[in-house]
Amino acid sequence: SSKNSLASRQSFWAELNVARLDHQNVVRVIAASTCSPAGQDSLGTIIMEYVGNSTLHHVIYGTNWGPTKRKDDGFGCGQESLSLAQSLRYSCDIVAGLVFLHSHLIVHLDLKPANIFITEQNICK
């Protein structure tokens, strides 16, 4: 529908507004284009900073590549162990990124563990 198309365009341009921002807890936009191949219904392309493939979802649900340890859960299954200190560091990173975005009147509309990346430097973005 045209309403969904308008919302998609607005979302695309809102993401591009992040391109001018720089914060250690926000993934940087490197480049963007509104061009799309002939015959494809696309708003465009956004090229973002590569931050690795480890997410908070991996850490919480046990498929992490990153800095947490394996721990037996008592049922013979390994489970990722996230220390209180690490949880607080990740929480502070996430809040710092959100405060920065909100200070620029930008709202993240899809915040979830799978969309929070953990860099090789152990920083959440």
Helices and strands as residue ranges (DSSP letters): H 2-17, G 18-20, E 29-33, E 45-48, H 56-61, E 69-72, E 78-81, H 84-103, G 113-115
